[in-house]
Amino acid sequence: MATISVHWPNGRKTIETVGTDWLRAAAAAGVIIPTGCMGGSCGACEIEVNGTMVRACISSVPSSKSSRLSVEFASDPYW
């Protein structure tokens, strides 16, 4: 299984297996990603991964040519 370095908003760095659910990886890193519908339609779980918005409840940790992912919380004025 391929692994990748993930840099979280709380300053923590972890090594994750590519394909791991974002919510599971975040919880293991001590990061709480808010959720709503758990089906990808509400957008409460949006995170920014290397500049791309993803919905964590329906996405998994991707591979990256740089072998490094930087995660930030999305800012949504409605949540």
ABEGO torsion letter per residue (X at the ends): XBBBBBBBAAGBBBBBBBGBBAAAAAAAAGBBBBBBAGAGAAGAABBBBGGBBBBAAABBBBBBAAGBBBBBBBBBAAX
